[in-house]
Amino acid sequence: MRRWTGLGAVWGLALGPLLASLSTAAEQAAPFIWVEGEAARSNSMHRHPWWYDKVKKDQLSGGDFISNWSDKPGEATYAFAAPAARTWVLWVRANPVGTQLSYRLDGGEWARIDMSSSQVGNVNIAEDGKIDLRFLAWASVGEVSLAQGAHTIEFRMDSANNNHGMLDCFVFADAGFRPEGILKPGQLAPVAEATEKGRWAFRPPRDAFSPDALLDLRPLNEKVAGESGFVTRSKDGNDFVLGSGKPARFWAVNSGAFDKDLARHARFLAKRGVNMVRFHSNITPTGNDLMAIDTKDRDHLWRGVAAMKKEGIYVTYSPYWAGPARVKPTMGVLDTGGNGNWGILFFDKKLQDAYKAWMKQVLAEPNPYTGIPLAKDPALAIIQIQNEDSLLFYTSQGIKGAARKELRRQFGDFLKKKYGSLEKAKDAWGGAAPSADQDSPDDFANGEAALLIVWELSQRRFGEGFQRRCSDQMEFFSTVMRRFNKMIGDYLHNDLGCRQLVNAGNWRTADNVIMLDAERWSYSSNEVMAVNRYYGGIHEGQHNGWAIVNGDRFTDPSVLLRPR
């Protein structure tokens, strides 16, 4: 079995200084047309007499903006000149909170600007720091073609809430421009000079993917991911090989980028040597139909595979995580008594049937961005059944209600098969049973055997009989997970025709010294083993774990310097 670990977030740290040194003057001197919001040739704006305009002026380009707060929409007209005929990308820096902002160019049709998605640099500009409507963010309007010479552009603010809106500035820029606050293209924010030896300011410009770049690892990837067939395992099972039989090693990252710059994102990763991404998603229903899926999430995956494929980057797909899963008892799954969905995918048949239905909709239907189903696309290399859940982890201790009753019943069935009867199992345990604070008593009359909390499985106490009961329960949990993993793997391969490698999971246990072998055994019914590793340093302070404030002691070591 092959074990892999994603090291994604640290790659930029390793290459950053070098990339910064390779930027060219041309990348920093791209042409642009920058216009201040307050510089309108004419306007019908009605500014709020006090509250709405009480903002931090130092956060504004040019020290001011134009705004509207009125029972009437506000409009502003601007005149500018294009230095040459070309295509630009129009960006606006405006209020994104509950606003409606439209524009029209040279007297054309009005078009709405999407201020709700793909925001860049969202910042609170309220003078008093309160969290209300006073925010600014950059939004990309899209490509705009301009002839050389004079032009006009108009903006209209007509939100449902007092037609409110703010416009700080807008810019027609090169495709490579990435806005940052009030900085114009080519400008860098001032940074303090590094005083510690070996450190320097890391402020690289936006990568223009110049053919003259001294470092570009894109040629190491295939021209198209999967061009020679599906990724498989080597004959000894210890390595990955491409469809051609060539050995492969994956430098993998997690990716959640699905915005308009997806193609650029893929190129950016490929340049830095990435040849696999994991799309960790949530395919579970957004409504009340258990068999439905989040079609937007599926579209993200489909687009992501298509974009990565073009840059020679393979995909690992992780569709389900119990934590944010949107299934609930009212949809027919077992009620865990307030424990969310932790653990139930392993033993709830109705949820398992739904999972199969979800995967069929994702993998068997044609991907409109490639023309073929993911099941037939070798660019999808690995399917990860689920993320970070295990019956051998502490989260299973919270399973209550109908779900616990079903798990107790299945434990009873396991024991009857192993010992011949529940009474014989009890005899083998010497009558040992969980304490009342761990579970209600055995109910052999109804085929139920009580469950110990997972913590108990890692302890050494109460004699041989009690330890045998612990061992039986750990064997049962491991068997349940292994059986589920095999069932899903068989379904993917045999029913859906998937030729991808399958990975069962990637989690840890309540005690890895005692239980990790059992966890890994449950994965061994599939082709790939995985492990999630978390890296961190020291954080000492009052808000340890969620906020770094002045006075805290905090370190952030790189995984590249401490890979294990």
C-alpha positions as CSV (number, residue, x, y, z in Angstrom):
1,M,0.0,0.0,0.0
2,R,1.1,3.5,-0.8
3,R,1.0,6.2,1.9
4,W,1.0,9.8,0.9
5,T,0.9,13.1,2.6
6,G,-0.1,16.5,1.2
7,L,2.5,19.2,1.9
8,G,0.7,21.9,0.0
9,A,0.8,25.2,1.9
10,V,4.5,25.2,2.5
11,W,5.7,25.2,-1.2
12,G,5.5,28.9,-1.6
13,L,7.7,29.4,1.5
14,A,10.4,27.3,0.0
15,L,10.5,29.0,-3.4
16,G,9.3,32.5,-2.5
17,P,12.6,34.3,-2.1
18,L,13.9,32.9,-5.4
19,L,10.7,33.8,-7.2
20,A,10.9,37.3,-5.9
21,S,14.4,37.7,-7.3
22,L,13.3,36.5,-10.7
23,S,10.6,39.2,-11.3
24,T,11.2,41.6,-14.2
25,A,10.8,45.3,-14.5
26,A,8.3,44.8,-17.3
27,E,6.0,42.9,-15.0
28,Q,6.0,45.9,-12.6
29,A,5.5,48.6,-15.3
30,A,2.4,47.3,-17.1
31,P,0.1,50.1,-18.4
32,F,-3.1,51.1,-16.5
33,I,-5.8,53.7,-16.2
34,W,-6.6,54.6,-12.6
35,V,-9.6,56.9,-11.8
36,E,-10.6,58.1,-8.4
37,G,-14.3,57.7,-7.3
38,E,-14.5,61.3,-6.1
39,A,-13.3,62.6,-9.5
40,A,-16.6,62.2,-11.3
41,R,-17.3,64.6,-14.2
42,S,-20.9,64.8,-13.0
43,N,-23.0,62.9,-10.4
44,S,-26.4,62.7,-8.7
45,M,-25.1,61.1,-5.5
46,H,-26.6,62.1,-2.1
47,R,-24.0,61.5,0.6
48,H,-25.1,60.5,4.1
49,P,-24.9,63.5,6.4
50,W,-22.9,61.8,9.0
51,W,-22.7,58.0,9.8
52,Y,-22.2,56.3,6.4
53,D,-19.5,58.7,5.4
54,K,-17.6,58.4,8.7
55,V,-14.7,56.3,7.5
56,K,-11.0,55.9,7.7
57,K,-9.8,58.3,5.0
58,D,-6.3,56.8,5.1
59,Q,-7.8,53.6,3.7
60,L,-9.1,55.4,0.6
61,S,-7.3,55.9,-2.6
62,G,-6.7,59.7,-3.0
63,G,-8.0,60.2,0.6
64,D,-11.7,60.3,-0.4
65,F,-14.5,58.4,-2.2
66,I,-18.0,58.9,-3.6
67,S,-21.0,57.5,-1.9
68,N,-24.8,57.4,-2.0
69,W,-27.4,57.1,0.8
70,S,-30.8,58.3,-0.4
71,D,-34.3,57.3,-1.4
72,K,-33.1,57.8,-5.0
73,P,-30.4,55.9,-6.9
74,G,-27.1,57.7,-7.3
75,E,-25.2,57.9,-10.6
76,A,-21.7,59.2,-11.5
77,T,-20.1,59.8,-14.9
78,Y,-16.3,59.7,-15.5
79,A,-14.2,60.8,-18.5
80,F,-10.9,59.2,-19.3
81,A,-8.6,58.5,-22.2
82,A,-7.2,55.1,-23.3
83,P,-3.5,55.5,-24.4
84,A,-3.9,52.7,-27.0
85,A,-6.4,50.3,-28.5
86,R,-6.3,47.1,-26.4
87,T,-8.2,44.8,-24.1
88,W,-8.1,45.7,-20.4
89,V,-9.4,44.1,-17.2
90,L,-11.7,46.5,-15.3
91,W,-11.5,46.4,-11.5
92,V,-13.6,48.4,-9.1
93,R,-13.1,49.1,-5.4
94,A,-16.5,49.6,-4.0
95,N,-18.8,48.6,-1.1
96,P,-19.7,44.9,-1.3
97,V,-22.1,44.7,1.6
98,G,-25.8,44.6,0.5
99,T,-25.1,46.9,-2.5
100,Q,-26.1,46.9,-6.1
101,L,-23.6,48.5,-8.4
102,S,-23.9,48.7,-12.2
103,Y,-21.9,50.3,-14.9
104,R,-22.1,51.2,-18.6
105,L,-19.3,52.1,-21.0
106,D,-19.6,54.9,-23.6
107,G,-23.4,55.1,-23.3
108,G,-23.9,51.3,-23.8
109,E,-26.2,49.0,-21.9
110,W,-26.1,48.9,-18.1
111,A,-24.5,45.8,-16.6
112,R,-24.6,44.7,-13.0
113,I,-21.2,44.2,-11.2
114,D,-21.0,41.1,-9.1
115,M,-19.6,42.4,-5.7
116,S,-20.5,39.2,-3.8
117,S,-18.0,36.7,-5.3
118,S,-14.3,36.7,-6.0
119,Q,-13.7,39.6,-3.7
120,V,-10.1,40.8,-3.1
121,G,-9.0,42.8,-0.1
122,N,-12.3,43.1,1.8
123,V,-11.6,45.7,4.5
124,N,-13.6,47.4,7.2
125,I,-13.2,51.2,6.8
126,A,-15.6,52.3,9.6
127,E,-14.1,55.1,11.5
128,D,-15.3,53.6,14.8
129,G,-14.3,50.1,13.8
130,K,-17.8,48.8,14.0
131,I,-18.9,45.9,11.8
132,D,-21.8,47.3,9.8
133,L,-22.1,48.4,6.1
134,R,-18.9,50.4,5.8
135,F,-16.6,48.0,3.9
136,L,-14.7,48.2,0.7
137,A,-13.4,45.4,-1.6
138,W,-12.0,45.0,-5.1
139,A,-14.1,43.1,-7.6
140,S,-13.1,42.2,-11.2
141,V,-15.7,43.3,-13.7
142,G,-14.0,41.4,-16.5
143,E,-12.3,42.2,-19.8
144,V,-13.1,45.4,-21.6
145,S,-12.0,46.4,-25.1
146,L,-11.2,50.1,-25.6
147,A,-10.3,52.0,-28.7
148,Q,-7.5,54.6,-28.4
149,G,-8.8,58.0,-27.2
150,A,-11.6,59.5,-25.1
151,H,-14.2,57.4,-23.3
152,T,-16.9,57.7,-20.6
153,I,-18.0,55.3,-17.9
154,E,-21.0,55.6,-15.6
155,F,-21.8,53.9,-12.3
156,R,-25.2,53.5,-10.7
157,M,-25.9,52.6,-7.0
158,D,-29.5,51.4,-6.4
159,S,-29.4,48.9,-3.6
160,A,-32.6,47.9,-1.7
161,N,-31.3,49.6,1.4
162,N,-31.4,53.3,0.8
163,N,-29.7,52.9,-2.6
164,H,-26.5,52.8,-0.6
165,G,-23.1,52.4,-2.1
166,M,-19.5,53.5,-2.1
167,L,-17.0,53.8,-5.0
168,D,-13.4,54.5,-4.0
169,C,-11.7,54.0,-7.4
170,F,-11.5,51.9,-10.5
171,V,-8.8,50.8,-12.8
172,F,-8.3,49.4,-16.3
173,A,-5.3,47.2,-15.9
174,D,-3.2,44.5,-17.5
175,A,-4.5,40.9,-17.1
176,G,-1.7,40.3,-14.6
177,F,-2.8,42.9,-12.1
178,R,-3.9,41.8,-8.7
179,P,-5.3,44.6,-6.5
180,E,-4.0,45.3,-3.1
181,G,-5.7,48.1,-1.1
182,I,-4.9,51.5,-2.5
183,L,-1.8,50.4,-4.3
184,K,-1.6,51.1,-8.0
185,P,-0.2,48.6,-10.5
186,G,3.5,48.2,-10.0
187,Q,3.5,49.7,-6.5
188,L,4.5,47.8,-3.4
189,A,3.5,48.5,0.1
190,P,6.3,49.8,2.3
191,V,7.8,47.2,4.5
192,A,10.2,47.4,7.4
193,E,13.7,46.4,6.5
194,A,14.6,43.0,7.9
195,T,17.2,43.2,10.5
196,E,17.6,39.5,11.3
197,K,20.3,37.8,9.2
198,G,18.8,35.6,6.5
199,R,15.5,37.4,6.3
200,W,14.2,39.9,3.8
201,A,10.9,41.4,2.6
202,F,8.9,38.9,0.5
203,R,6.8,41.0,-1.9
204,P,6.9,39.3,-5.3
205,P,4.8,40.9,-8.1
206,R,2.0,38.9,-9.7
207,D,3.5,36.1,-11.8
208,A,3.3,36.8,-15.5
209,F,4.6,33.3,-16.5
210,S,7.3,34.8,-18.7
211,P,8.9,32.3,-21.1
212,D,12.2,33.8,-19.9
213,A,11.7,32.8,-16.3
214,L,14.7,31.1,-14.8
215,L,12.5,28.7,-12.8
216,D,9.5,27.0,-14.3
217,L,8.8,23.4,-13.4
218,R,5.7,23.0,-15.7
219,P,7.7,20.9,-18.2
220,L,8.2,18.2,-15.5
221,N,4.4,17.5,-15.7
222,E,2.7,15.7,-18.5
223,K,1.3,17.9,-21.2
224,V,-2.1,16.7,-20.1
225,A,-2.7,14.8,-16.9
226,G,-3.5,11.2,-17.7
227,E,-2.2,11.4,-21.3
228,S,-0.9,7.8,-21.1
229,G,-3.7,6.3,-19.0
230,F,-4.7,5.9,-15.4
231,V,-2.4,6.1,-12.4
232,T,-1.9,2.7,-10.9
233,R,0.4,1.0,-8.3
234,S,3.7,-0.6,-9.1
235,K,3.8,-4.4,-9.1
236,D,5.1,-4.5,-5.5
237,G,2.3,-2.1,-4.4
238,N,4.8,0.4,-2.9
239,D,4.8,3.1,-5.5
240,F,2.6,4.9,-8.0
241,V,3.1,4.5,-11.8
242,L,1.6,6.5,-14.7
243,G,-0.4,4.8,-17.4
244,S,2.8,4.4,-19.4
245,G,4.4,2.4,-16.5
246,K,6.7,5.3,-15.6
247,P,7.2,5.7,-11.9
248,A,5.6,8.7,-10.4
249,R,5.9,10.7,-7.2
250,F,3.3,13.3,-6.4
251,W,4.0,16.7,-4.9
252,A,0.4,17.4,-3.8
253,V,-1.5,20.3,-2.3
254,N,-5.0,20.9,-1.2
255,S,-6.9,23.3,-3.4
256,G,-10.3,25.1,-3.0
257,A,-9.9,27.6,-5.8
258,F,-12.9,27.7,-8.1
259,D,-13.0,31.4,-9.1
260,K,-12.6,33.1,-12.5
261,D,-8.8,32.6,-12.2
262,L,-8.9,28.8,-12.1
263,A,-6.8,28.4,-15.2
264,R,-4.2,30.8,-13.8
265,H,-4.3,29.0,-10.5
266,A,-3.5,25.7,-12.2
267,R,-0.6,27.3,-14.2
268,F,0.7,28.8,-11.0
269,L,0.8,25.4,-9.3
270,A,2.4,23.7,-12.2
271,K,5.1,26.2,-12.5
272,R,6.1,25.4,-8.9
273,G,6.2,21.7,-9.5
274,V,2.8,20.6,-8.2
275,N,1.5,17.6,-10.0
276,M,-1.5,16.7,-7.8
277,V,-4.2,18.6,-6.0
278,R,-6.8,17.3,-3.6
279,F,-10.3,18.8,-4.0
280,H,-11.8,18.5,-0.5
281,S,-15.5,19.2,-0.9
282,N,-18.9,18.7,0.5
283,I,-21.2,16.9,-1.9
284,T,-24.0,16.4,0.6
285,P,-27.5,17.7,-0.2
286,T,-28.4,21.4,0.3
287,G,-32.1,20.6,0.6
288,N,-34.1,17.8,2.2
289,D,-33.7,15.2,-0.5
290,L,-31.2,12.7,0.9
291,M,-30.4,11.4,-2.6
292,A,-29.6,14.8,-4.1
293,I,-26.2,16.5,-4.2
294,D,-24.8,20.0,-4.1
295,T,-24.6,20.6,-7.8
296,K,-22.6,23.7,-7.3
297,D,-20.0,21.6,-5.5
298,R,-20.0,19.1,-8.3
299,D,-19.5,21.9,-10.9
300,H,-16.5,23.1,-8.9
301,L,-15.0,19.7,-9.1
302,W,-15.7,19.3,-12.8
303,R,-14.2,22.7,-13.6
304,G,-11.3,22.0,-11.3
305,V,-10.4,18.7,-13.0
306,A,-10.6,20.2,-16.4
307,A,-8.3,23.1,-15.5
308,M,-5.8,21.0,-13.6
309,K,-5.7,18.4,-16.4
310,K,-4.5,21.0,-18.9
311,E,-1.5,21.8,-16.7
312,G,-0.5,18.1,-16.2
313,I,-1.9,18.1,-12.6
314,Y,-3.8,15.0,-11.3
315,V,-6.7,15.3,-8.9
316,T,-7.6,13.4,-5.7
317,Y,-11.3,13.8,-4.9
318,S,-12.5,13.9,-1.3
319,P,-16.3,14.2,-1.4
320,Y,-17.4,13.7,2.3
321,W,-16.5,14.9,5.7
322,A,-18.8,14.1,8.6
323,G,-18.2,17.4,10.3
324,P,-19.9,19.8,7.8
325,A,-22.0,17.1,6.1
326,R,-25.6,18.5,5.7
327,V,-27.5,15.2,6.2
328,K,-29.9,15.1,9.2
329,P,-32.3,12.6,10.9
330,T,-35.3,14.3,9.2
331,M,-33.9,13.0,5.9
332,G,-34.0,9.4,7.2
333,V,-30.5,8.8,8.5
334,L,-29.9,7.6,12.0
335,D,-30.2,10.1,14.8
336,T,-26.9,10.3,16.7
337,G,-28.5,12.2,19.6
338,G,-26.7,15.4,18.9
339,N,-23.3,14.0,17.7
340,G,-23.7,15.3,14.1
341,N,-22.8,12.7,11.5
342,W,-19.6,11.4,13.1
343,G,-19.1,7.7,12.5
344,I,-22.5,6.8,11.0
345,L,-21.4,6.5,7.4
346,F,-19.7,3.3,8.4
347,F,-22.8,1.6,9.6
348,D,-26.0,3.4,8.5
349,K,-27.3,1.6,5.4
350,K,-29.5,4.5,4.4
351,L,-26.7,7.0,4.5
352,Q,-24.5,4.5,2.6
353,D,-27.1,4.1,-0.1
354,A,-27.2,7.9,-0.4
355,Y,-23.5,8.1,-0.6
356,K,-23.5,5.7,-3.6
357,A,-26.2,7.9,-5.2
358,W,-24.1,11.0,-4.7
359,M,-21.0,9.4,-6.2
360,K,-22.9,8.1,-9.2
361,Q,-24.1,11.7,-10.0
362,V,-20.6,13.0,-9.6
363,L,-18.6,10.3,-11.4
364,A,-20.9,8.7,-13.9
365,E,-22.5,11.8,-15.5
366,P,-20.5,13.5,-18.3
367,N,-18.3,16.4,-17.2
368,P,-19.4,19.3,-19.5
369,Y,-15.9,20.8,-19.3
370,T,-14.1,17.7,-20.7
371,G,-16.9,15.8,-22.4
372,I,-16.3,12.6,-20.4
373,P,-17.4,11.3,-17.0
374,L,-14.9,11.5,-14.2
375,A,-15.1,7.7,-13.9
376,K,-13.4,7.5,-17.4
377,D,-11.0,10.4,-16.9
378,P,-7.5,9.4,-15.9
379,A,-6.8,13.0,-14.7
380,L,-8.8,12.0,-11.6
381,A,-6.2,9.7,-10.0
382,I,-7.5,8.9,-6.6
383,I,-10.9,8.9,-5.0
384,Q,-10.8,9.4,-1.2
385,I,-14.0,7.8,0.3
386,Q,-14.2,10.1,3.3
387,N,-12.1,12.6,5.3
388,E,-11.1,12.4,9.0
389,D,-13.6,10.1,10.6
390,S,-13.1,6.8,12.4
391,L,-15.0,4.7,14.9
392,L,-11.6,4.4,16.7
393,F,-11.5,8.2,17.3
394,Y,-13.0,10.1,20.2
395,T,-15.9,11.4,18.1
396,S,-17.5,8.0,18.2
397,Q,-18.0,8.3,21.9
398,G,-20.8,10.8,21.3
399,I,-22.9,8.5,19.2
400,K,-26.3,8.3,21.0
401,G,-29.9,7.7,20.2
402,A,-31.1,5.5,17.3
403,A,-27.6,5.4,15.9
404,R,-26.1,3.9,19.1
405,K,-28.9,1.4,19.3
406,E,-28.1,0.2,15.7
407,L,-24.4,0.1,16.5
408,R,-25.1,-2.0,19.6
409,R,-27.2,-4.4,17.5
410,Q,-24.5,-4.8,14.9
411,F,-22.0,-5.5,17.7
412,G,-24.3,-8.1,18.9
413,D,-24.4,-9.7,15.5
414,F,-20.7,-9.6,15.3
415,L,-20.4,-11.4,18.7
416,K,-22.9,-14.1,17.8
417,K,-20.9,-14.9,14.7
418,K,-17.6,-14.9,16.6
419,Y,-18.7,-16.8,19.7
420,G,-21.9,-18.6,18.6
421,S,-24.1,-16.6,21.0
422,L,-24.1,-13.5,23.2
423,E,-24.0,-15.6,26.3
424,K,-20.9,-17.3,25.2
425,A,-19.3,-13.9,24.5
426,K,-20.3,-12.8,28.0
427,D,-18.7,-16.0,29.4
428,A,-15.5,-15.2,27.5
429,W,-15.4,-11.8,29.1
430,G,-16.0,-13.2,32.5
431,G,-19.1,-11.0,32.8
432,A,-17.1,-7.8,32.3
433,A,-19.3,-4.8,31.1
434,P,-19.1,-1.1,30.6
435,S,-19.8,1.2,33.6
436,A,-23.2,2.9,33.7
437,D,-21.6,6.3,32.7
438,Q,-20.3,4.7,29.4
439,D,-23.4,2.9,28.2
440,S,-26.7,1.3,29.3
441,P,-26.4,-2.4,30.1
442,D,-26.2,-5.3,27.6
443,D,-29.6,-6.1,26.1
444,F,-29.1,-9.6,24.9
445,A,-32.8,-10.2,24.6
446,N,-32.9,-7.7,21.8
447,G,-29.6,-8.7,20.3
448,E,-27.7,-5.6,21.6
449,A,-24.2,-5.6,23.3
450,A,-23.2,-2.5,25.2
451,L,-20.3,-0.3,23.9
452,L,-17.3,0.9,25.8
453,I,-16.1,4.5,25.1
454,V,-13.1,4.5,22.8
455,W,-10.8,5.8,25.5
456,E,-11.3,2.6,27.4
457,L,-9.9,0.6,24.5
458,S,-6.5,2.2,25.0
459,Q,-6.3,1.4,28.8
460,R,-4.9,-1.6,30.6
461,R,-7.2,-2.3,33.6
462,F,-9.8,-4.6,35.1
463,G,-8.3,-7.9,34.2
464,E,-8.2,-10.4,31.3
465,G,-12.0,-10.6,30.7
466,F,-12.4,-6.9,30.5
467,Q,-9.4,-6.7,28.1
468,R,-10.9,-9.3,25.9
469,R,-14.1,-7.3,25.7
470,C,-12.0,-4.3,24.7
471,S,-10.3,-6.3,22.0
472,D,-13.6,-7.6,20.6
473,Q,-15.0,-4.1,20.4
474,M,-11.9,-2.8,18.6
475,E,-12.0,-5.7,16.2
476,F,-15.7,-5.0,15.6
477,F,-15.2,-1.3,14.9
478,S,-12.3,-2.1,12.6
479,T,-14.3,-4.7,10.8
480,V,-17.3,-2.4,10.3
481,M,-15.0,0.2,8.8
482,R,-13.1,-2.2,6.6
483,R,-16.4,-3.8,5.3
484,F,-17.7,-0.3,4.4
485,N,-14.5,0.7,2.7
486,K,-14.6,-2.5,0.6
487,M,-18.2,-2.1,-0.3
488,I,-17.6,1.4,-1.6
489,G,-14.5,0.5,-3.4
490,D,-16.3,-2.4,-5.1
491,Y,-19.2,-0.1,-6.0
492,L,-16.9,2.5,-7.6
493,H,-14.9,-0.1,-9.6
494,N,-17.7,-2.6,-10.5
495,D,-20.9,-0.5,-10.7
496,L,-19.6,2.8,-11.8
497,G,-16.6,1.5,-13.8
498,C,-14.1,3.8,-12.1
499,R,-10.5,2.9,-12.8
500,Q,-9.1,5.3,-10.3
501,L,-7.2,4.2,-7.2
502,V,-9.3,4.3,-4.0
503,N,-8.3,5.6,-0.6
504,A,-10.5,4.7,2.3
505,G,-9.5,7.5,4.7
506,N,-6.7,9.5,6.4
507,W,-7.4,9.8,10.1
508,R,-5.9,8.9,13.4
509,T,-7.2,7.1,16.5
510,A,-7.7,7.8,20.1
511,D,-4.3,6.1,20.8
512,N,-2.1,5.5,17.8
513,V,0.2,3.2,19.7
514,I,-2.7,0.8,20.4
515,M,-5.1,1.3,17.5
516,L,-3.4,2.7,14.5
517,D,-2.6,-0.7,13.0
518,A,-6.3,-1.6,13.3
519,E,-7.2,1.7,11.6
520,R,-4.8,1.1,8.7
521,W,-6.1,-2.5,8.4
522,S,-9.5,-1.1,7.8
523,Y,-8.0,0.9,4.9
524,S,-6.3,-2.1,3.3
525,S,-9.4,-3.2,1.4
526,N,-8.6,-0.3,-1.0
527,E,-5.5,0.5,-3.0
528,V,-4.1,3.6,-1.3
529,M,-3.4,4.6,2.3
530,A,-3.3,8.2,3.4
531,V,-2.5,10.2,6.5
532,N,-3.3,13.8,7.3
533,R,-0.5,15.4,9.2
534,Y,-0.8,18.7,11.1
535,Y,2.1,21.0,11.6
536,G,2.3,23.8,14.1
537,G,4.7,25.5,16.4
538,I,4.4,27.1,19.9
539,H,1.5,29.4,20.8
540,E,1.4,30.6,24.4
541,G,-1.1,33.3,25.3
542,Q,-4.6,34.0,26.6
543,H,-6.3,33.2,23.3
544,N,-4.2,30.1,22.5
545,G,-5.7,28.3,19.5
546,W,-7.7,30.9,17.9
547,A,-6.2,34.4,18.1
548,I,-2.6,35.7,18.1
549,V,-2.4,39.0,20.0
550,N,0.4,41.3,21.2
551,G,2.4,39.7,24.0
552,D,1.8,36.1,22.8
553,R,4.7,33.7,22.1
554,F,4.2,32.2,18.7
555,T,6.4,30.2,16.3
556,D,5.5,29.0,12.8
557,P,8.1,26.5,11.6
558,S,8.1,25.2,8.1
559,V,7.2,21.5,7.4
560,L,10.1,21.5,5.0
561,L,12.5,21.8,7.9
562,R,10.6,19.2,10.0
563,P,8.8,16.8,7.6
564,R,8.1,14.2,10.3
